[in-house]
Amino acid sequence: MDIEILETCKKELRRFPSEIIEDFVDAVAKLKEGLSLAMPLSRKMPSIGPQVYELRFRDMLGAYRVIYFIKKRDAIYMVHAFTKKSQKTPQKNLDLAQKRVRRIR
């Protein structure tokens, strides 16, 4: 399956530490092979929409998330990357990811 990373998401990913980027690249390779990812690496995000998931990464400095959308038989789209600073995902991050997913659908 093809992997598409939105330009805005690429810019957001550049702020991640290199170790987290390595983990991200590994997770993307697994998705490209057609593997299904599960907790703790990935979880569904039904509040954003169907077929929307988040990749979950952590290091000593914090938690990092990448929201992705699986468009049937087309591609997997990486739509939003951010550093998580609290237990709950901020609404502004959910809204932004949802807006980007709508553009792809």
Residue pairs with C-beta under 8 A, 6 or more apart in sequence:
1 31
1 32
1 34
1 75
1 76
2 32
2 74
2 75
2 76
3 28
3 31
3 32
3 75
3 76
3 78
4 75
4 76
4 77
4 78
5 13
5 77
5 78
6 77
6 78
6 79
6 80
6 100
8 80
8 100
9 66
9 78
9 79
9 80
9 81
9 100
12 80
12 81
12 82
13 21
13 24
13 66
13 78
13 81
15 81
15 83
16 24
16 57
16 64
16 81
16 83
17 59
17 61
19 59
20 57
20 59
20 64
23 57
24 55
24 57
24 66
27 37
27 41
27 42
27 55
28 78
30 37
31 37
31 68
31 76
32 76
37 53
37 55
39 56
40 56
41 55
41 56
42 53
42 54
42 55
42 56
43 53
43 54
43 56
44 52
44 53
45 52
45 53
45 54
45 67
45 94
45 97
46 52
47 94
48 67
48 94
48 97
48 98
48 101
49 69
49 98
49 101
49 102
51 69
51 70
51 71
51 72
52 67
52 68
52 69
52 70
52 97
52 101
53 67
53 68
53 69
53 70
54 65
54 66
54 67
54 68
54 89
55 65
55 66
55 68
56 63
56 64
56 65
57 63
57 64
57 65
57 66
58 64
62 83
62 84
62 85
63 83
63 84
64 81
64 82
64 83
64 84
65 81
65 82
65 83
65 84
65 89
65 93
66 78
66 80
66 81
67 78
67 79
67 80
67 81
67 93
67 97
67 101
68 76
68 77
68 78
68 79
69 76
69 77
69 79
69 101
69 104
70 76
70 77
71 77
71 104
71 105
77 101
77 104
79 97
79 100
79 101
79 104
80 93
80 96
80 97
80 100
82 93
